[in-house]
Amino acid sequence: MERRARILVVDDDPTFRDVLELRLQRWGFLVKTAERADQGAELARTWNPDLVLSDVVMPEASGIQLLQRLKGDDPHRTVILLTAHATVEMAVDAMKLGAVDFLTKPLNYQNLRALIEDALARRSTPPSEVSESAGPATASRSSESSRRPESSRGSEPSREPGPPRESDTSGLGPFGGQSDAMRAVYAQIRSVAASDASVLITGESGTGKELAARTIHDLSRRAGGAFVAVNAAAIPRELMESEIFGHEKGAFTGAGETRPGCFEMAHGGTLFLDEIGEMPLELQPKLLRVLDHARLRRVGGREEFTFDVRTLSATNRDPREAVDEGLIREDLYFRLNVLCIHLPPLRERTGDVPLLAKRFVAEFSARHGGGARVLEPEALAAMDRYAWPGNVRELRNLAERAVVLANDGRIGLEHLPPYVRDPRASGGPGGSASDFAFPPEATAADVERELILLTLERTDNNKAEAARRLGVSVRTIRNKLKSWGMEL
């Protein structure tokens, strides 16, 4: 009878720990759990699991410290780290310390299963065959908390010197790729940059909507002015009006000094309003008046200010659907959508993945040192076949992690995660997620949490789309995640 693999789960969240235990058991693994790093280290010593799944943020000792202890006891110990608070730098550090992979919550369970099976297969492969089989997987595609943000809150203006460069290989400015779809986008960007009209930029998360806005700014007559980006979905509801329009000292509790808003900071330049569909409905009429008259009054103030700002906005939803659903006022939509640019998803940009992959590998090889890395044809072909549900952002993150793992100057199939090497390993992007699994003592709150996290998994952590499917507001999703310590 074949021996069942042993998996140790270390996580201080009892609900998450129990749900993960049930999923792993359903997949055929023997499972033990621990709620603290010291308990996990002791179980690893006495039970000798084949693989350890550990949270990063835990009381007393972190998952990184546990990883170091486990590797100190057994350099060949297979460890995958899990966290809701990931950064690219944290993932890179974990991989350098010997983690097989680094996943972010909410977990994509299909990818997790593929990574576990891949790691266990490597563990049972004789050392002489490792170079011919699947090697270390890179960290998996992460949620919005581990990805570089697509836009900032706009608290400080930024100035980008000089017009964008373009060439046959680099595309336009920060954009890479020469597919027909992107050539059409480049032509649109050049065209709208010549005017001062409002532009609405649409596209899936990770397609580069802020990059498009910055490129329009850099090609325009306003290139010498400030570019201010503000993400409406990232600002607490109660601070939204102050953030955008500014406030006077004493206007509300905590307003210890006068602060200019985004319109004032962008005077003479460009204001980019990202995720415009997340702006509270009660604030939208005021925004419309300000845009129409180019005058504003700070919160708590009496004096009106005039400003000279070009407004660009973006959404990852279908804007007409957002209007129909009452998320964006129709009059505001028409005011923002004088011109429109749609950014295609990476899966529709034929031929661009190899160009972008090579570009990112060169960039991160220089950043992390150790010489230039070269993508082998098999790895490049696998990347070109993959659907990239997280778009260019996902490709960029995967390229960085592959560079960190590839110490011999080459990036082969073994440096890619199994769901990229073979999308069928995890059911492919967009496949159906596993059934719900709950411990007998699960409460209604536990069910609500799992439903929200599973919906986020199915929508690639797109909060707006998850909220639409669940019939709740995006702020409800954000508030729930915050209450669970998972602000993604």
Backbone torsions as a table, in degrees:
resi	resn	phi	psi	omega
1	MET	NA	133.1	-177.0
2	GLU	-69.2	135.9	-179.7
3	ARG	-70.1	132.7	177.6
4	ARG	-79.7	135.8	-179.5
5	ALA	-69.4	145.2	179.8
6	ARG	-100.9	131.8	178.5
7	ILE	-126.7	130.1	177.2
8	LEU	-103.9	126.9	177.7
9	VAL	-107.9	124.6	178.9
10	VAL	-120.3	111.3	-178.1
11	ASP	-159.8	137.1	-177.3
12	ASP	-84.3	-4.9	178.2
13	ASP	-91.1	110.1	-173.6
14	PRO	-63.6	-38.5	-179.0
15	THR	-66.8	-48.1	179.2
16	PHE	-61.2	-41.7	-178.6
17	ARG	-61.9	-43.6	-178.1
18	ASP	-69.3	-41.6	179.7
19	VAL	-64.4	-42.9	179.6
20	LEU	-65.6	-38.5	178.1
21	GLU	-60.4	-44.2	-179.2
22	LEU	-66.1	-38.8	178.3
23	ARG	-63.2	-46.1	-178.9
24	LEU	-63.9	-39.2	177.8
25	GLN	-64.9	-38.3	178.9
26	ARG	-66.1	-27.7	177.5
27	TRP	-80.9	-2.7	174.8
28	GLY	100.4	12.0	-178.4
29	PHE	-97.2	152.0	168.3
30	LEU	-84.2	132.9	-171.2
31	VAL	-131.3	136.9	166.8
32	LYS	-128.3	153.9	-176.3
33	THR	-128.5	156.6	175.5
34	ALA	-143.5	148.2	-178.0
35	GLU	-100.4	-8.1	179.5
36	ARG	-136.5	158.6	-177.7
37	ALA	-62.1	-40.2	-178.3
38	ASP	-65.8	-38.3	176.4
39	GLN	-65.6	-39.4	178.8
40	GLY	-63.3	-42.0	179.6
41	ALA	-63.3	-40.0	-179.9
42	GLU	-68.0	-42.5	178.3
43	LEU	-64.5	-38.5	178.0
44	ALA	-61.4	-36.9	-179.1
45	ARG	-71.0	-42.9	-173.4
46	THR	-88.7	-32.6	-174.8
47	TRP	-97.4	-23.8	178.6
48	ASN	55.0	65.9	-179.6
49	PRO	-70.1	157.3	176.8
50	ASP	-77.5	-24.9	-177.9
51	LEU	-153.6	143.9	178.6
52	VAL	-118.2	128.3	172.1
53	LEU	-107.6	115.6	-175.2
54	SER	-128.0	136.6	170.9
55	ASP	-67.7	157.0	178.8
56	VAL	-90.4	-48.3	-176.0
57	VAL	-92.4	106.1	178.6
58	MET	-138.9	155.9	178.1
59	PRO	-67.4	151.6	175.1
60	GLU	75.1	-58.4	178.8
61	ALA	-139.3	140.8	-176.3
62	SER	-85.6	169.3	175.8
63	GLY	-65.1	-30.5	176.6
64	ILE	-65.3	-42.2	177.6
65	GLN	-65.9	-39.0	176.7
66	LEU	-63.2	-42.6	177.9
67	LEU	-56.7	-46.3	-180.0
68	GLN	-62.7	-39.7	-180.0
69	ARG	-67.9	-43.9	-179.7
70	LEU	-64.2	-40.8	178.8
71	LYS	-69.0	-31.5	176.8
72	GLY	-67.0	-37.5	178.8
73	ASP	-75.2	-36.4	-177.9
74	ASP	-150.1	102.0	-177.1
75	PRO	-59.2	-19.0	-177.8
76	HIS	-96.4	5.7	180.0
77	ARG	-61.5	134.0	-179.0
78	THR	-94.2	117.5	-174.9
79	VAL	-130.4	132.5	171.8
80	ILE	-118.7	127.7	-178.8
81	LEU	-96.3	144.8	-179.8
82	LEU	-125.7	140.1	177.7
83	THR	-160.4	154.6	173.8
84	ALA	-100.2	1.3	-173.8
85	HIS	-127.8	43.4	-172.2
86	ALA	-79.7	152.1	166.6
87	THR	-129.8	161.3	177.5
88	VAL	-59.6	-40.2	-178.6
89	GLU	-63.8	-41.1	178.5
90	MET	-62.8	-42.2	179.3
91	ALA	-63.0	-43.3	-180.0
92	VAL	-62.8	-44.4	179.0
93	ASP	-60.9	-41.9	180.0
94	ALA	-63.1	-41.5	179.3
95	MET	-65.6	-38.5	178.7
96	LYS	-65.8	-30.0	179.2
97	LEU	-81.3	-5.5	174.2
98	GLY	113.2	5.3	175.7
99	ALA	-65.8	138.3	178.2
100	VAL	-71.0	-34.4	-178.9
101	ASP	-158.9	169.2	-175.0
102	PHE	-144.2	108.7	-175.0
103	LEU	-113.2	151.3	178.6
104	THR	-109.8	147.3	176.0
105	LYS	-88.2	145.7	0.1
106	PRO	-69.2	140.0	-174.3
107	LEU	-73.4	143.5	165.2
108	ASN	-88.4	102.9	-170.9
109	TYR	-68.7	-28.5	176.8
110	GLN	-65.9	-44.7	177.4
111	ASN	-65.4	-39.0	178.4
112	LEU	-59.7	-45.6	-179.4
113	ARG	-62.2	-42.9	179.4
114	ALA	-63.1	-40.4	-179.2
115	LEU	-68.1	-39.8	178.3
116	ILE	-63.2	-48.6	-178.3
117	GLU	-63.1	-37.2	178.3
118	ASP	-66.1	-44.2	-179.4
119	ALA	-64.8	-39.9	179.3
120	LEU	-68.7	-35.3	177.7
121	ALA	-65.2	-40.4	178.2
122	ARG	-66.2	-36.5	-179.0
123	ARG	-62.9	-32.6	-178.0
124	SER	-92.0	-1.1	-179.5
125	THR	-83.2	130.9	177.2
126	PRO	-56.6	142.9	-177.7
127	PRO	-51.3	-36.0	-176.9
128	SER	-68.6	-17.3	-177.7
129	GLU	-102.1	-3.4	-174.7
130	VAL	-58.8	-40.9	-176.9
131	SER	-67.2	-17.8	-179.1
132	GLU	-99.7	-5.4	-179.1
133	SER	-115.8	-171.1	-177.7
134	ALA	-69.4	122.4	178.8
135	GLY	-90.2	-162.3	-175.2
136	PRO	-60.5	132.9	176.5
137	ALA	-81.0	150.2	174.4
138	THR	-79.4	168.7	178.2
139	ALA	-62.0	143.3	-174.7
140	SER	-72.4	168.0	178.0
141	ARG	-58.2	125.2	-174.0
142	SER	-99.5	164.4	178.2
143	SER	-82.0	-177.1	-169.4
144	GLU	-64.8	-16.3	178.1
145	SER	-74.5	-25.4	-179.3
146	SER	-99.8	-2.5	-178.5
147	ARG	-95.8	148.6	174.7
148	ARG	-61.8	131.7	-173.7
149	PRO	-62.4	142.6	-180.0
150	GLU	-72.3	-23.9	175.1
151	SER	-153.3	156.9	179.0
152	SER	-93.4	174.8	178.4
153	ARG	-76.0	-9.7	175.6
154	GLY	81.1	23.8	-179.2
155	SER	-73.8	-20.7	178.1
156	GLU	-133.4	137.6	176.9
157	PRO	-73.2	154.1	176.7
158	SER	-127.0	147.5	179.9
159	ARG	-123.0	126.2	-178.9
160	GLU	-108.2	112.3	-176.0
161	PRO	-70.5	141.8	169.3
162	GLY	75.4	154.9	177.5
163	PRO	-73.3	157.9	179.2
164	PRO	-63.7	143.9	175.2
165	ARG	-90.9	154.1	175.3
166	GLU	-143.0	150.4	177.4
167	SER	-153.9	178.1	-178.1
168	ASP	-65.2	-25.5	-176.0
169	THR	-103.1	-26.7	-173.0
170	SER	-99.1	-6.4	177.5
171	GLY	80.9	-126.4	-177.5
172	LEU	-129.6	117.8	179.8
173	GLY	56.1	-127.7	-179.3
174	PRO	-75.2	-10.8	-178.8
175	PHE	-79.3	141.3	174.1
176	GLY	-116.0	157.1	176.6
177	GLY	111.9	146.5	-179.7
178	GLN	-130.4	27.7	176.4
179	SER	-67.1	161.0	177.7
180	ASP	-58.8	-39.3	-179.0
181	ALA	-61.2	-41.1	-178.6
182	MET	-78.5	-31.4	175.7
183	ARG	-60.9	-36.9	177.3
184	ALA	-65.9	-39.4	178.0
185	VAL	-63.8	-44.1	179.8
186	TYR	-58.9	-41.1	179.5
187	ALA	-64.2	-40.1	178.7
188	GLN	-65.0	-42.4	-179.3
189	ILE	-61.5	-45.7	178.9
190	ARG	-61.3	-38.3	-177.1
191	SER	-68.3	-49.0	-176.4
192	VAL	-72.3	-24.3	-179.9
193	ALA	-64.4	-22.5	-176.8
194	ALA	-77.7	-13.0	-178.8
195	SER	-111.3	-179.3	176.1
196	ASP	-114.0	12.4	-176.1
197	ALA	-71.6	156.5	176.4
198	SER	-68.5	144.2	-179.6
199	VAL	-128.9	131.7	173.4
200	LEU	-103.4	123.2	-178.6
201	ILE	-106.8	124.7	-179.5
202	THR	-117.4	161.2	179.3
203	GLY	152.8	159.1	179.6
204	GLU	-64.8	161.6	175.9
205	SER	-60.2	133.6	177.9
206	GLY	92.3	1.4	-178.8
207	THR	-85.5	-13.6	175.2
208	GLY	102.5	41.5	-177.4
209	LYS	-66.5	-39.2	177.2
210	GLU	-68.7	-35.1	176.3
211	LEU	-60.5	-39.9	178.0
212	ALA	-63.5	-43.2	179.7
213	ALA	-62.9	-43.6	179.2
214	ARG	-64.0	-38.0	-179.4
215	THR	-67.6	-41.0	175.5
216	ILE	-58.5	-45.8	178.4
217	HIS	-59.7	-46.6	-176.0
218	ASP	-67.3	-25.2	179.0
219	LEU	-91.2	-5.6	-174.3
220	SER	-94.1	174.2	177.2
221	ARG	-69.2	-10.9	179.8
222	ARG	-91.8	8.3	-174.2
223	ALA	-55.7	-29.0	179.6
224	GLY	-80.4	-8.4	179.6
225	GLY	-93.6	-175.7	-177.2
226	ALA	-77.9	147.2	168.4
227	PHE	-113.2	114.4	-177.4
228	VAL	-115.0	124.2	-179.8
229	ALA	-110.9	134.8	177.5
230	VAL	-135.6	128.5	-179.3
231	ASN	-99.0	109.4	-176.6
232	ALA	-62.9	-26.3	-179.6
233	ALA	-80.2	-14.1	-175.7
234	ALA	-99.0	-3.3	-176.6
235	ILE	-103.1	129.1	175.8
236	PRO	-54.9	142.0	-175.2
237	ARG	-52.9	-42.0	-175.2
238	GLU	-71.9	-14.6	-179.6
239	LEU	-105.0	-3.5	-173.3
240	MET	-59.6	-49.0	-176.7
241	GLU	-62.8	-43.1	179.1
242	SER	-64.7	-39.8	-178.8
243	GLU	-63.2	-40.8	-175.4
244	ILE	-83.5	-43.5	-173.7
245	PHE	-103.4	-8.5	-178.5
246	GLY	83.6	171.4	178.4
247	HIS	-149.1	158.3	175.7
248	GLU	-91.8	157.4	176.7
249	LYS	-58.2	131.5	178.6
250	GLY	80.3	7.3	-178.0
251	ALA	-64.3	-29.0	178.5
252	PHE	-158.9	169.6	-179.8
253	THR	-59.3	125.4	-179.3
254	GLY	97.4	-9.3	178.4
255	ALA	-84.1	78.7	-174.7
256	GLY	-78.9	-13.6	179.3
257	GLU	-152.4	159.3	177.4
258	THR	-70.4	137.5	-178.7
259	ARG	-136.0	127.2	176.7
260	PRO	-71.4	151.4	177.2
261	GLY	-91.5	-175.4	-174.6
262	CYS	-65.6	-35.6	179.2
263	PHE	-63.4	-43.0	179.1
264	GLU	-65.2	-41.6	-179.5
265	MET	-66.4	-27.5	-178.4
266	ALA	-91.7	6.0	-177.3
267	HIS	-53.5	128.4	-178.0
268	GLY	83.3	-2.0	-177.5
269	GLY	-131.5	-137.7	-172.5
270	THR	-129.0	136.1	174.0
271	LEU	-110.4	126.1	179.9
272	PHE	-109.3	115.6	178.8
273	LEU	-101.3	101.2	-178.1
274	ASP	-88.3	150.5	-179.1
275	GLU	51.0	53.4	-175.9
276	ILE	-61.4	-25.8	178.9
277	GLY	-67.5	-11.8	179.7
278	GLU	-93.9	1.0	178.8
279	MET	-73.4	133.6	-179.8
280	PRO	-55.2	138.6	-177.9
281	LEU	-58.8	-36.2	-177.2
282	GLU	-68.5	-17.8	179.8
283	LEU	-92.9	-17.8	-174.8
284	GLN	-64.0	-38.1	176.2
285	PRO	-62.0	-37.8	178.4
286	LYS	-66.3	-41.5	177.3
287	LEU	-61.5	-41.3	179.6
288	LEU	-61.8	-44.5	179.4
289	ARG	-61.9	-42.2	-179.4
290	VAL	-63.5	-42.4	179.5
291	LEU	-66.2	-39.2	-177.5
292	ASP	-69.3	-37.5	-172.6
293	HIS	-106.6	-7.2	-179.0
294	ALA	54.0	36.0	177.1
295	ARG	-138.0	146.1	178.6
296	LEU	-147.1	160.5	174.3
297	ARG	-125.4	128.5	178.6
298	ARG	-62.6	155.9	175.5
299	VAL	-60.4	125.9	-179.5
300	GLY	82.0	3.2	-177.3
301	GLY	-103.1	166.2	177.7
302	ARG	-113.5	-25.9	-176.1
303	GLU	-85.5	138.1	175.5
304	GLU	-95.4	144.7	179.5
305	PHE	-116.3	142.4	170.0
306	THR	-97.0	155.1	-179.8
307	PHE	-147.2	160.7	177.5
308	ASP	-124.6	96.2	-173.9
309	VAL	-136.8	136.7	168.8
310	ARG	-92.7	134.5	-176.2
311	THR	-107.3	124.6	171.0
312	LEU	-115.3	145.1	180.0
313	SER	-138.7	165.9	-177.0
314	ALA	-151.0	155.7	174.3
315	THR	-153.6	148.0	176.0
316	ASN	-96.8	7.5	176.3
317	ARG	-103.2	167.2	168.5
318	ASP	-71.6	116.1	-173.6
319	PRO	-62.2	-34.4	178.9
320	ARG	-66.8	-37.5	176.2
321	GLU	-64.3	-39.4	178.6
322	ALA	-62.7	-37.1	176.0
323	VAL	-66.8	-46.9	-179.0
324	ASP	-61.7	-32.9	-179.2
325	GLU	-86.1	0.3	177.0
326	GLY	80.4	17.2	179.9
327	LEU	-87.4	-28.3	176.9
328	ILE	-127.6	130.3	175.6
329	ARG	-63.6	140.8	-176.6
330	GLU	-64.3	-39.2	-179.7
331	ASP	-65.6	-36.0	176.3
332	LEU	-68.7	-39.3	178.3
333	TYR	-57.7	-47.0	-179.7
334	PHE	-66.3	-32.8	179.3
335	ARG	-68.8	-36.4	-178.5
336	LEU	-83.6	-27.2	-172.1
337	ASN	-99.7	48.1	174.6
338	VAL	-67.1	-44.6	173.8
339	LEU	-125.5	152.6	-177.3
340	CYS	-136.7	138.0	174.1
341	ILE	-126.9	127.6	176.4
342	HIS	-107.5	126.4	178.4
343	LEU	-93.1	122.5	-177.0
344	PRO	-72.0	149.2	174.2
345	PRO	-67.2	157.6	-176.2
346	LEU	-60.8	-32.5	-178.8
347	ARG	-64.7	-18.5	179.5
348	GLU	-99.7	4.2	-178.3
349	ARG	-100.9	76.2	-173.8
350	THR	-56.3	123.6	176.5
351	GLY	89.3	-7.2	-175.7
352	ASP	-84.2	-25.5	-176.6
353	VAL	-59.4	-48.3	178.5
354	PRO	-59.4	-41.3	179.4
355	LEU	-62.5	-46.0	-179.1
356	LEU	-67.4	-41.4	-179.5
357	ALA	-59.9	-46.3	179.3
358	LYS	-63.7	-39.2	179.9
359	ARG	-63.3	-45.8	-179.1
360	PHE	-68.6	-39.2	178.7
361	VAL	-61.7	-42.0	177.8
362	ALA	-64.1	-42.1	179.9
363	GLU	-61.9	-47.5	-175.9
364	PHE	-78.8	-24.3	173.0
365	SER	-62.9	-42.4	178.1
366	ALA	-67.6	-36.3	-176.9
367	ARG	-71.9	-41.1	-174.0
368	HIS	-95.4	-5.7	177.6
369	GLY	74.4	-178.2	178.8
370	GLY	88.9	9.6	177.8
371	GLY	90.0	166.9	-178.7
372	ALA	-71.4	139.8	173.7
373	ARG	-102.4	148.2	-179.5
374	VAL	-121.4	131.6	177.1
375	LEU	-78.5	124.2	177.3
376	GLU	-74.1	151.4	-175.9
377	PRO	-53.9	-38.5	-178.1
378	GLU	-66.3	-39.9	178.8
379	ALA	-67.2	-42.3	-179.7
380	LEU	-64.1	-39.0	179.7
381	ALA	-66.2	-40.1	178.5
382	ALA	-64.7	-40.9	178.2
383	MET	-65.1	-35.6	-179.8
384	ASP	-70.2	-28.8	179.6
385	ARG	-78.8	-27.5	-174.4
386	TYR	-67.6	147.2	-173.3
387	ALA	-83.0	-14.8	177.7
388	TRP	50.8	66.5	178.7
389	PRO	-62.2	-25.2	176.9
390	GLY	-90.6	5.4	174.8
391	ASN	60.6	-150.2	-171.8
392	VAL	-62.9	-33.9	179.1
393	ARG	-60.6	-42.1	178.8
394	GLU	-64.3	-43.6	179.2
395	LEU	-61.8	-41.9	-179.6
396	ARG	-63.0	-46.1	179.7
397	ASN	-64.0	-41.4	-179.9
398	LEU	-65.7	-38.5	179.6
399	ALA	-63.2	-40.1	179.7
400	GLU	-64.2	-43.7	-178.9
401	ARG	-68.0	-35.0	176.5
402	ALA	-64.4	-39.4	178.1
403	VAL	-62.3	-42.0	-179.9
404	VAL	-62.6	-38.4	-178.0
405	LEU	-77.9	-28.5	-173.2
406	ALA	-86.2	94.1	-176.7
407	ASN	-90.7	-10.6	-175.4
408	ASP	-104.0	15.1	175.5
409	GLY	89.1	-3.3	-178.7
410	ARG	-127.8	145.0	174.1
411	ILE	-114.7	110.9	-178.9
412	GLY	-109.8	-175.0	178.7
413	LEU	-55.8	-34.7	-176.4
414	GLU	-67.3	-13.0	179.4
415	HIS	-94.5	0.8	177.8
416	LEU	-104.8	148.3	177.3
417	PRO	-67.9	156.6	-173.9
418	PRO	-60.6	-32.4	-178.4
419	TYR	-73.6	-12.5	172.1
420	VAL	-92.4	-41.9	177.0
421	ARG	-58.3	-42.4	-178.9
422	ASP	-146.9	96.1	-177.3
423	PRO	-54.5	-24.0	179.4
424	ARG	-68.5	-17.5	-178.1
425	ALA	-63.3	-26.4	-179.5
426	SER	-124.0	19.4	-179.5
427	GLY	84.1	-2.9	178.9
428	GLY	80.3	158.0	178.1
429	PRO	-59.7	137.2	176.6
430	GLY	83.1	1.7	178.3
431	GLY	-66.2	163.3	-178.7
432	SER	-68.8	141.8	-179.5
433	ALA	-81.4	167.2	179.9
434	SER	-65.5	160.1	176.6
435	ASP	-65.1	161.0	176.7
436	PHE	-65.2	149.2	176.6
437	ALA	-142.5	125.9	-177.0
438	PHE	-135.6	144.6	172.0
439	PRO	-68.1	157.5	-175.7
440	PRO	-56.2	-31.7	-176.4
441	GLU	-89.4	12.0	-177.6
442	ALA	-62.1	141.3	-179.8
443	THR	-99.8	174.1	176.0
444	ALA	-60.6	-35.0	178.2
445	ALA	-64.6	-36.6	177.8
446	ASP	-65.0	-41.8	179.8
447	VAL	-64.8	-42.5	178.0
448	GLU	-60.0	-43.5	-179.6
449	ARG	-62.4	-46.4	-178.3
450	GLU	-65.4	-37.5	179.3
451	LEU	-63.4	-44.1	179.6
452	ILE	-65.0	-45.3	-178.5
453	LEU	-66.3	-38.3	178.7
454	LEU	-67.0	-39.1	178.6
455	THR	-66.3	-39.6	175.2
456	LEU	-61.7	-39.6	177.5
457	GLU	-61.0	-43.1	-176.8
458	ARG	-71.2	-21.5	-179.2
459	THR	-106.2	18.3	179.9
460	ASP	55.7	41.4	177.5
461	ASN	62.0	26.0	174.5
462	ASN	-83.7	102.4	-174.1
463	LYS	-64.7	-36.9	179.9
464	ALA	-63.6	-44.5	179.8
465	GLU	-69.0	-39.8	177.9
466	ALA	-61.9	-42.5	178.7
467	ALA	-62.4	-40.6	179.3
468	ARG	-62.4	-44.1	-178.8
469	ARG	-66.9	-34.1	-177.4
470	LEU	-87.5	-11.0	179.9
471	GLY	73.9	30.6	177.7
472	VAL	-127.5	175.2	178.9
473	SER	-84.8	158.2	176.5
474	VAL	-62.0	-35.5	-179.1
475	ARG	-67.0	-30.7	174.3
476	THR	-63.3	-43.9	177.6
477	ILE	-59.7	-47.8	-177.8
478	ARG	-63.6	-42.0	-179.7
479	ASN	-64.5	-38.7	177.6
480	LYS	-64.6	-46.3	179.6
481	LEU	-61.0	-40.8	179.4
482	LYS	-63.8	-40.7	180.0
483	SER	-66.5	-24.2	177.8
484	TRP	-93.4	5.5	-178.7
485	GLY	70.5	29.6	-176.1
486	MET	-131.0	57.7	-179.4
487	GLU	-75.8	100.1	-172.1
488	LEU	-98.6	NA	NA
